[in-house]
Amino acid sequence: MKRKWMGVSLALVSVGFLVGPLQSAEAATPKIKVHYIDVGQGDAIYIKMPSGEDIVMDGGNKGKGDALVAYLKKQKVGDIEMLISTHPDADHIGGLDEVLDSFKVKSVYAPKVKHTTQAYKDFLLAVKREKLTIKTAKAGVSLPVKGVKAQFVGPVKDYANSDLNNWSAVLHVAYKKNTFLFTGDAELKSEQDMIAKKKTLRADVLKVGHHGAKTSTSATFLKYVKPKYAVISVGKNAYGHPTNEVVTNLKRAKATMLRTDKNGTIVFEGNGSSYTIKKSK
């Protein structure tokens, strides 16, 4: 009887050693976290990469900078590896000067288009204060992120200086099977050009272009993206965003819609194969 009991004990110990490391490995699985921050009518996105890099894309309107900085500090952001301005519109670039003033930023990316607004000038001055040079955000440019493919898929060409929305930097991010597409305010012309150039557009999670304006997110574009989730960054506005046309297109594409005006800040956490979604309201 004694020998049998010792055998069972050894077996249990062996199982214990097997189970322990497996559980630890599962708990330690690196994750990507994408925060679609509620900044009202505007865009602000924070990405925590699996290997620790912090990326901020857009900063909401003027007056939203302090709230954005507070949110990033709450997420324990120490420094920012990459800051991206998708395009010079005030509701995207407005708070980025305060982000630059509040954190050590290593690299800044923006499309090669200029604007004359005060928000854009403030952004450029903040970049200058940090002694940084803006790297061009355009199709084919990759971000230096470990274990993740993060590449700009737009703009694929130059547009008129007045056509700011189509200049939007469009970023595709793939962490194993987790895929995201961030479109800024890219409109139909840019969508068509990215399709024509056969850029990688397929993504589980789509940041809907231009807050749901009817000039973006065409049915054709959605056929290439095939999103499971569609995040609309939108606030109280006089433009009718998101428009019925876009909502209909997303419903037909069978994408689950999430909106910052209704759901607050939306956080996607991916482990490389699946997602968990958190909403602040």
Protein Blocks (a to p, Z undefined) as FASTA:
>chain_A
ZZmmmmmmmmmmmmmmmmmmmmmmmmmpccdddddddehjadddddddfkopacdehjbj
ehilmmmmmmmmmnopabdfbacdfbfcfklmmmmmmmmmmpccfbdcddddddfbfklm
mmmmmmmmnopacddddehiacddehiacddfbdfbdcdfklmmlmpccddddehjaccd
dekjacfklmmmmmmnopafbdfbdcdehhhpakgoifklmmmnopabdcddddddfkop
acfklmmmmmmnopacddfklnopaddddehjaccdddfZZ
